[in-house]
Amino acid sequence: MNYSTSQGKRRLRFYTLFLAYICAGIVSILPGPTLPILAQHTGVALAVAGWAFTSGATGFMVGVAIAGMMIGRIGPKYVLMSGLAIMTCAGIVIPWTHLFLLLLAAQFVAGIGFGFLDVSINIIVTLSFEDTLGETLNNLHSSYGIGALLAPLVLSLALQVAHEAIWAYLTAVFRQVLLWLMALQMGLYVGAEVGFSSWIVTAVSQSALISLALAAPSATAFWAGMTIGRLLGAQALKRGILSEKQLLYLSILGGGISGLVVAAFVRYIGVSFGVSLLVGLFFGPIFPGVMAIASRWFVHTLGTVSSVMLISAGAAGMIMPVLMGFLIADIGFSWVMAIPALVCLTIAVPFSLALRRQRHALQLPGDMQATEKESVYKT
């Protein structure tokens, strides 16, 4: 049993690092295929824009040096988490900035983040997979290639959906508070959904000390519940049993509470299976509900709104499973599985603020209402 548990922890650590490298590959490769857009966006010649790569490489060298000093003090895991956070923040700035100097600075910071990540991953792998180090490093570094492969595909899809350079026009909607409240809801929901679905089988397996094959129905129950939840939600709206607002509040509350029950009783197989179905049941209506409300409120800019919402969803979907994987060793599976539930409950905050802002816009008299609606709809 000890050997099996050790193998399970090693496998868990490997897949967590694998996901981290995929995320790093996407963020670090995107500036290459988007360089013409970045050059146009910052008003410099393409040859000058190429200095962004030099800045990123310089940042990487600095990051490697700093990571070497930090690892001895705080440990490789926290250096890795810092690297991912730094790369995420820099990745947000790079496509939006109109200032070339800020672009260079963001690339430099992104390079530091990648240096943190690269050094810490290599150390974690060396300490954890000494007996299969060469094989593990080859497999692990292939995930960076997967991220690099996905990056141009993600960009191509975004450009096709938006029919224009997405980085160029997102700045125009950045000031729209209502839109970003809706995007935050979408990001929180997808983070909760992907976080729960990614780790529920492993959490049940490791907590109940059963094989992955026996724990797998917990994920089946979750996805079955989600399908049923969306069908029931559609019927509730069609028959006027609940309004969209009531359905979303019910789903957020139910998803959060049932998720906390799973977290508290994750070692009990029957409870985990049954309540995972409930989690899916309540989670189901949230994504289409938020998307429907946002599309109705921003009916004149559907392409932009859809892109912003899905980018927020994609970012959360990349970060949440990795973050949960890093925390398992420190706080255990029960606390880690509580994170998606708490994130789900948090959706109520931006949702309430968005409703209040929209209600305020509709209550404004005459010209003020028209002006407010313009600020919401036009980009």
C-alpha positions in Angstrom: 0.0 0.0 0.0 2.8 2.4 0.8 4.4 1.8 -2.7 1.0 2.3 -4.4 0.4 5.5 -2.4 3.9 6.7 -3.3 3.3 5.9 -7.0 0.0 7.8 -6.8 1.6 10.9 -5.4 4.3 10.8 -8.0 1.8 10.5 -10.8 -0.2 13.3 -9.3 2.9 15.5 -9.1 3.8 14.7 -12.7 0.4 15.6 -14.1 0.4 18.9 -12.2 3.7 19.9 -13.6 2.6 18.7 -17.1 -0.4 21.1 -16.9 1.9 23.9 -15.7 4.3 23.5 -18.6 1.4 23.5 -21.1 0.2 26.9 -19.7 3.8 28.2 -19.8 4.1 27.1 -23.5 0.9 28.9 -24.5 1.9 32.2 -22.7 5.5 32.3 -23.9 4.8 31.3 -27.5 1.9 33.7 -28.3 4.1 36.9 -28.7 5.7 35.2 -31.8 2.7 34.7 -34.0 1.1 38.0 -32.7 4.2 40.1 -33.3 2.8 42.0 -36.3 -0.3 42.8 -34.2 1.8 43.9 -31.3 4.0 46.1 -33.6 0.9 47.8 -35.0 -0.6 48.1 -31.6 2.4 49.9 -30.1 3.1 51.9 -33.3 6.6 50.6 -34.0 8.2 48.9 -37.0 8.3 45.1 -37.1 12.1 45.1 -36.7 11.9 47.2 -33.6 9.1 45.1 -32.2 11.5 42.1 -32.3 13.3 43.6 -29.3 10.4 42.1 -27.3 12.0 38.7 -27.7 15.4 40.0 -26.5 13.6 41.5 -23.5 11.9 38.2 -22.7 15.2 36.3 -23.0 16.9 38.8 -20.7 14.1 38.4 -18.2 14.5 34.6 -18.4 18.1 34.8 -17.4 17.3 37.2 -14.5 14.5 34.9 -13.4 16.7 31.9 -13.4 19.3 33.7 -11.2 16.6 34.9 -8.8 14.9 31.5 -8.7 18.1 29.8 -7.7 18.4 32.1 -4.6 14.7 31.9 -3.7 14.3 28.1 -3.9 16.6 27.6 -0.9 14.4 29.9 1.2 10.8 29.1 0.3 11.1 25.9 -1.7 10.6 25.0 -5.4 6.8 24.6 -5.2 6.2 28.2 -4.2 8.7 29.5 -6.7 6.8 27.6 -9.4 3.5 29.1 -8.2 5.0 32.5 -8.3 6.3 31.9 -11.8 2.9 31.0 -13.0 1.3 34.0 -11.4 3.9 36.3 -12.9 3.5 34.9 -16.4 -0.3 35.2 -16.1 -0.1 38.9 -15.1 2.4 39.7 -17.8 0.4 37.7 -20.4 -2.6 40.0 -19.7 -0.6 43.2 -20.2 1.3 42.2 -23.4 -1.7 42.1 -25.7 -3.4 45.2 -24.4 -0.6 47.8 -24.1 -0.2 50.6 -26.6 3.2 51.6 -25.2 6.2 49.9 -26.6 8.2 50.4 -23.4 5.5 48.8 -21.4 5.5 45.9 -23.9 9.2 45.4 -23.4 8.7 45.6 -19.6 5.9 43.0 -19.7 8.0 40.7 -21.9 10.9 41.1 -19.4 8.6 40.2 -16.5 7.1 37.2 -18.4 10.7 36.0 -18.9 11.4 36.2 -15.2 8.2 34.2 -14.6 9.3 31.5 -17.0 12.7 31.4 -15.4 11.1 30.8 -12.1 9.0 28.0 -13.6 11.7 26.3 -15.5 14.2 26.1 -12.6 11.6 25.0 -10.0 10.1 22.3 -12.2 13.5 20.8 -13.0 14.4 20.7 -9.2 11.0 19.2 -8.3 11.4 16.5 -11.0 15.0 15.8 -9.9 14.0 15.3 -6.3 10.8 13.3 -7.0 11.8 11.2 -10.0 15.5 10.4 -9.4 15.1 6.8 -10.6 13.4 7.8 -13.9 14.8 11.3 -14.3 15.7 11.2 -18.0 12.4 9.6 -19.1 10.4 11.9 -16.9 12.1 15.1 -18.1 11.6 14.1 -21.7 7.9 13.4 -21.1 7.5 16.6 -19.1 9.2 18.9 -21.5 7.0 17.6 -24.3 4.1 19.3 -22.6 5.8 22.7 -23.3 5.6 21.7 -27.0 1.9 20.9 -26.6 1.4 24.4 -25.2 3.5 25.9 -28.0 1.4 23.9 -30.5 -1.9 25.1 -29.0 -0.9 28.8 -28.8 -1.2 29.5 -32.6 -4.4 27.5 -32.8 -5.9 29.4 -29.9 -4.9 32.7 -31.6 -6.3 31.5 -35.0 -9.6 30.5 -33.4 -9.9 33.9 -31.6 -9.2 35.8 -34.7 -11.8 33.8 -36.7 -14.4 34.3 -34.0 -13.8 38.0 -33.7 -13.0 38.6 -37.4 -10.3 41.0 -36.4 -7.2 41.2 -34.2 -8.6 40.5 -30.8 -5.7 42.2 -29.0 -6.4 45.4 -30.8 -10.0 45.8 -29.9 -10.2 44.4 -26.4 -8.7 47.6 -25.1 -11.8 49.5 -26.3 -14.0 47.4 -24.0 -11.7 47.3 -21.1 -13.4 50.3 -19.5 -16.8 48.6 -19.5 -17.3 47.6 -15.9 -20.4 45.7 -16.6 -18.7 43.5 -19.2 -15.8 42.7 -16.9 -18.1 41.8 -14.1 -19.8 39.3 -16.4 -16.4 38.0 -17.6 -15.3 37.6 -13.9 -18.4 35.5 -13.3 -17.6 33.3 -16.3 -13.9 32.9 -15.2 -15.0 32.0 -11.6 -17.5 29.4 -12.9 -15.1 27.7 -15.3 -12.4 27.7 -12.7 -14.8 25.9 -10.3 -16.1 23.5 -12.9 -12.6 22.5 -14.3 -11.1 22.4 -10.9 -13.8 20.1 -9.5 -13.9 17.8 -12.6 -10.1 17.6 -12.9 -9.4 16.5 -9.3 -12.6 14.7 -8.1 -11.5 11.2 -9.3 -8.0 11.6 -7.8 -9.4 13.0 -4.6 -11.8 10.2 -4.1 -9.1 7.6 -5.1 -6.5 9.0 -2.7 -8.8 9.8 0.2 -10.7 6.5 0.1 -7.6 4.4 -0.8 -9.3 2.8 -3.9 -8.1 2.5 -7.5 -8.8 5.2 -10.1 -11.1 2.7 -11.9 -13.3 2.5 -8.9 -13.2 6.3 -8.2 -14.0 7.2 -11.9 -17.8 7.1 -11.5 -17.6 10.3 -9.4 -16.7 12.2 -12.5 -19.4 10.4 -14.5 -21.9 11.4 -11.8 -20.7 15.0 -12.1 -21.1 15.2 -15.8 -24.4 13.4 -15.8 -25.7 15.8 -13.2 -24.5 18.7 -15.3 -26.4 17.4 -18.3 -29.6 16.9 -16.3 -29.2 20.3 -14.6 -29.1 22.1 -17.9 -32.2 20.2 -19.2 -34.1 20.9 -16.0 -33.0 24.6 -16.1 -34.3 25.0 -19.6 -37.6 23.5 -18.6 -37.8 25.7 -15.5 -37.3 28.8 -17.6 -39.7 27.7 -20.3 -42.5 27.0 -17.8 -41.9 30.2 -15.9 -41.1 28.3 -12.7 -37.9 30.4 -12.1 -36.6 33.6 -13.7 -33.0 33.6 -15.1 -31.8 35.6 -12.0 -33.5 33.1 -9.6 -32.1 30.1 -11.4 -28.6 31.5 -11.3 -28.7 32.3 -7.6 -30.1 28.9 -6.9 -27.4 27.2 -9.0 -24.6 29.2 -7.4 -25.8 28.5 -3.8 -26.6 24.8 -4.5 -23.3 24.3 -6.3 -21.3 25.8 -3.5 -23.1 23.9 -0.7 -23.0 20.6 -2.5 -19.3 21.1 -3.4 -18.5 21.7 0.3 -20.3 18.5 1.2 -18.2 16.6 -1.3 -15.0 18.2 0.2 -16.0 17.3 3.7 -16.9 13.6 2.9 -14.6 12.9 0.0 -13.3 9.8 1.6 -16.8 8.2 1.7 -17.4 6.7 -1.7 -21.2 6.7 -1.6 -21.4 10.3 -0.5 -18.8 11.5 -3.1 -20.6 9.8 -5.9 -24.1 11.0 -5.0 -23.2 14.6 -4.1 -20.9 14.9 -7.2 -24.1 14.4 -9.2 -25.7 17.2 -7.2 -22.7 19.5 -7.9 -23.1 18.9 -11.6 -26.8 19.4 -11.3 -26.4 22.9 -9.8 -23.3 23.8 -11.9 -25.2 23.0 -15.1 -27.3 26.1 -15.6 -24.6 28.6 -14.6 -22.5 28.8 -17.8 -25.4 29.1 -20.3 -27.2 31.4 -17.8 -24.3 33.9 -17.5 -23.7 33.7 -21.3 -27.4 34.4 -22.1 -27.6 37.4 -19.8 -24.3 38.9 -21.1 -25.4 38.4 -24.8 -28.7 40.1 -24.1 -27.1 43.0 -22.4 -24.4 43.5 -25.1 -26.5 42.5 -28.1 -24.8 45.1 -30.3 -21.2 43.7 -29.6 -21.7 40.0 -29.5 -18.4 39.1 -31.1 -16.4 41.2 -28.6 -18.4 40.0 -25.6 -18.1 36.4 -26.5 -14.4 36.7 -27.0 -13.9 38.4 -23.6 -16.0 35.9 -21.8 -14.3 32.9 -23.3 -10.8 34.3 -22.8 -11.7 34.7 -19.1 -13.0 31.2 -19.0 -9.9 29.8 -20.7 -7.5 31.6 -18.3 -9.4 30.3 -15.3 -9.5 26.8 -16.8 -5.7 26.8 -17.1 -4.9 28.2 -13.7 -7.3 26.5 -11.3 -6.3 22.8 -11.8 -2.6 23.7 -11.5 -3.2 25.8 -8.4 -5.2 23.0 -6.7 -2.5 20.5 -7.6 0.2 22.6 -5.9 -1.8 22.9 -2.7 -2.7 19.2 -2.2 0.5 18.3 -0.4 0.1 21.3 2.1 -3.6 21.3 2.9 -4.9 17.9 1.8 -7.6 16.8 -0.6 -10.6 17.8 1.5 -9.5 21.5 1.7 -8.4 21.5 -2.0 -11.8 20.2 -3.1 -13.4 23.0 -1.1 -11.8 25.5 -3.4 -14.2 25.0 -6.4 -17.1 25.2 -4.0 -16.0 28.5 -2.5 -15.2 29.9 -6.0 -18.7 28.9 -7.1 -20.2 30.8 -4.1 -18.0 33.8 -5.0 -19.8 34.1 -8.4 -22.7 35.7 -6.5 -20.7 38.8 -5.8 -19.9 40.0 -9.4 -23.4 38.7 -10.4 -25.1 40.9 -7.8 -23.0 43.9 -8.7 -23.7 43.4 -12.4 -27.4 43.3 -11.8 -27.3 46.4 -9.7 -25.3 48.3 -12.4 -27.7 47.2 -15.1 -30.7 48.1 -13.0 -29.2 51.6 -12.4 -28.7 52.1 -16.1 -32.3 51.2 -16.9 -33.6 53.5 -14.2 -31.8 56.6 -15.4 -34.2 59.2 -17.0 -34.2 60.1 -20.7 -30.8 61.3 -22.1 -28.9 60.0 -19.1 -30.2 56.5 -19.8 -29.3 56.7 -23.4 -25.8 57.8 -22.5 -25.4 55.0 -20.0 -26.6 52.5 -22.5 -24.1 53.8 -25.1 -21.3 53.3 -22.5 -22.4 49.7 -22.0 -23.1 48.7 -25.6 -20.6 50.6 -27.7 -16.9 49.6 -28.0 
